[in-house]
Amino acid sequence: MALGDILRSFAAIGSPRGLAHDGRSLWYSESITDNIFQLDPRDATIQRSFISPGARAGDLAHDGRSLWTMNSVTALVHQLNPRDGTVQRSFATPEASPLAMTFHENTLWVMHSGTPTVFQLRPRDGVVLRTFVPDIATNGLGMASDGRGLWFSSSVFDELRLVSPRNGLLYRSVASPGATPRGLAVDGRTLWHCDSTTDIIYQLSLQ
């Protein structure tokens, strides 16, 4: 088994955009109905769904208790109650058109359209703690933490790239399964990824 090999795949409802893993369930957002779905990653059974705050449901992140999402139109980050989607707090992103987000080292990391800069944010109020420029070019449409580095989906190279959050240097890269790589999530052992051209969610090897 090699890095990036497809372990499983299944069709998403609608067009998937963001992904998150909470340790048991997989969450994804889709852009046609702006729904957020919780599903069982073993068989893709939908466990619950609710409407994302605002239009254009964006990327997702999970901090172990709350679900987070972003809106590229309003440039807001929302902390949600995962039981019913109730908004618990919101704050503005540092720049317009946020595209990707994840939790890493108990802080929120956000990337925007048209700029290569990643912002590390304090999750209680969105204060910028620091920034770095990853080696992925611009427009990372998905982001996930594996505990050591940050994975990005690069729409420029159609690759999934793991970079250092300290200096942005590239650790590893692998070709994406589809032509429009988007959301990413790590479950501790494998990498989950969705593509908005194939509308498929993939489970990939991290070996």
Secondary structure, DSSP 8 states (H G I E B T S, - for coil): --TT-EEEEEE-SS-EEEEEE-SS-EEEEETTT-EEEEEETTTTEEEEEEE-SSSSEEEEEE-SS-EEEEETTTTEEEEE-TTT--EEEEEE-SSSSEEEEEEETTEEEEEETT---EEEE-TTT--EEEEE--TT-S-EEEEEE-SSSEEEEETTTTEEEEE-TTT--EEEEEE-SSSSEEEEEE-SSEEEEEETTTTEEEEEE--
